[in-house]
């Protein structure tokens, strides 16, 4: 993968039931997930905007704005300027319009 796939730029919701050791699985926000008390997610926009949808109090999503960049087209370096949230890196293992697999560090 030399450049980021266009399918990456959408809202993704964590499908934790499908996770495997070290690999997190995300599905588009409109995917018919089984019932859950709360699900994390993220919006990745082509303009470098990143929105982290964390699980907040009372299972209500907590929205944390950030920025992403890439140097290699295979991973995202994510930062949260002005927020007390550590930077992170997402290695993209697979991405199409229905499935995103990443390894976080």
NORLINPE-V538210 format. One record per residue. N is the residue number from 1. RES is the residue in one small letter. PHI is phi as a letter, one per 40 degrees, with the letter a starting at -180 (999 if undefined). D_CENTER is the distance of its C-alpha to the mean C-alpha in Angstrom with 2 decimals. Layout:
BEGIN
n=N res=RES phi=PHI d_center=D_CENTER
n=N res=RES phi=PHI d_center=D_CENTER
END
This chain:
BEGIN
n=1 res=x phi=999 d_center=17.93
n=2 res=x phi=c d_center=19.44
n=3 res=x phi=b d_center=17.25
n=4 res=x phi=c d_center=13.78
n=5 res=x phi=c d_center=14.10
n=6 res=x phi=d d_center=14.48
n=7 res=x phi=c d_center=12.57
n=8 res=x phi=c d_center=9.23
n=9 res=x phi=c d_center=10.03
n=10 res=x phi=a d_center=9.39
n=11 res=x phi=c d_center=7.86
n=12 res=x phi=b d_center=5.86
n=13 res=x phi=b d_center=7.27
n=14 res=x phi=c d_center=7.60
n=15 res=x phi=b d_center=10.85
n=16 res=x phi=d d_center=12.18
n=17 res=x phi=c d_center=15.55
n=18 res=x phi=c d_center=14.65
n=19 res=x phi=d d_center=13.36
n=20 res=x phi=b d_center=15.91
n=21 res=x phi=d d_center=17.02
n=22 res=x phi=g d_center=14.50
n=23 res=x phi=b d_center=12.03
n=24 res=x phi=c d_center=9.09
n=25 res=x phi=b d_center=9.07
n=26 res=x phi=b d_center=7.10
n=27 res=x phi=b d_center=9.52
n=28 res=x phi=d d_center=10.25
n=29 res=x phi=d d_center=11.05
n=30 res=x phi=c d_center=14.70
n=31 res=x phi=c d_center=14.73
n=32 res=x phi=c d_center=17.63
n=33 res=x phi=c d_center=16.16
n=34 res=x phi=c d_center=18.91
n=35 res=x phi=d d_center=19.77
n=36 res=x phi=a d_center=17.95
n=37 res=x phi=c d_center=18.62
n=38 res=x phi=a d_center=15.12
n=39 res=x phi=b d_center=11.52
n=40 res=x phi=c d_center=8.43
n=41 res=x phi=a d_center=5.67
n=42 res=x phi=a d_center=4.14
n=43 res=x phi=b d_center=6.50
n=44 res=x phi=b d_center=7.00
n=45 res=x phi=b d_center=10.81
n=46 res=x phi=c d_center=13.38
n=47 res=x phi=c d_center=15.26
n=48 res=x phi=g d_center=13.00
n=49 res=x phi=c d_center=11.73
n=50 res=x phi=b d_center=8.40
n=51 res=x phi=b d_center=8.35
n=52 res=x phi=c d_center=7.11
n=53 res=x phi=b d_center=8.57
n=54 res=x phi=c d_center=10.33
n=55 res=x phi=c d_center=13.29
n=56 res=x phi=c d_center=16.34
n=57 res=x phi=c d_center=20.02
n=58 res=x phi=f d_center=21.46
n=59 res=x phi=g d_center=18.11
n=60 res=x phi=c d_center=17.42
n=61 res=x phi=d d_center=13.94
n=62 res=x phi=b d_center=13.99
n=63 res=x phi=c d_center=12.48
n=64 res=x phi=b d_center=12.06
n=65 res=x phi=c d_center=12.23
n=66 res=x phi=a d_center=11.49
n=67 res=x phi=b d_center=11.97
n=68 res=x phi=b d_center=10.77
n=69 res=x phi=a d_center=13.42
n=70 res=x phi=a d_center=14.28
n=71 res=x phi=b d_center=17.68
n=72 res=x phi=b d_center=17.65
n=73 res=x phi=g d_center=15.43
n=74 res=x phi=b d_center=13.87
n=75 res=x phi=a d_center=11.56
n=76 res=x phi=b d_center=9.84
n=77 res=x phi=c d_center=11.62
n=78 res=x phi=b d_center=10.00
n=79 res=x phi=b d_center=12.71
n=80 res=x phi=b d_center=13.59
n=81 res=x phi=d d_center=17.18
n=82 res=x phi=g d_center=19.49
n=83 res=x phi=b d_center=17.37
n=84 res=x phi=c d_center=18.29
n=85 res=x phi=b d_center=14.92
n=86 res=x phi=c d_center=14.83
n=87 res=x phi=c d_center=13.23
n=88 res=x phi=a d_center=10.95
n=89 res=x phi=b d_center=10.41
n=90 res=x phi=b d_center=8.01
n=91 res=x phi=c d_center=10.53
n=92 res=x phi=c d_center=9.95
n=93 res=x phi=c d_center=12.44
n=94 res=x phi=a d_center=12.48
n=95 res=x phi=a d_center=11.35
n=96 res=x phi=a d_center=13.52
n=97 res=x phi=c d_center=13.65
n=98 res=x phi=b d_center=13.38
n=99 res=x phi=a d_center=11.25
n=100 res=x phi=b d_center=8.36
n=101 res=x phi=b d_center=9.25
n=102 res=x phi=b d_center=8.12
n=103 res=x phi=b d_center=10.32
n=104 res=x phi=c d_center=9.58
n=105 res=x phi=a d_center=12.57
END
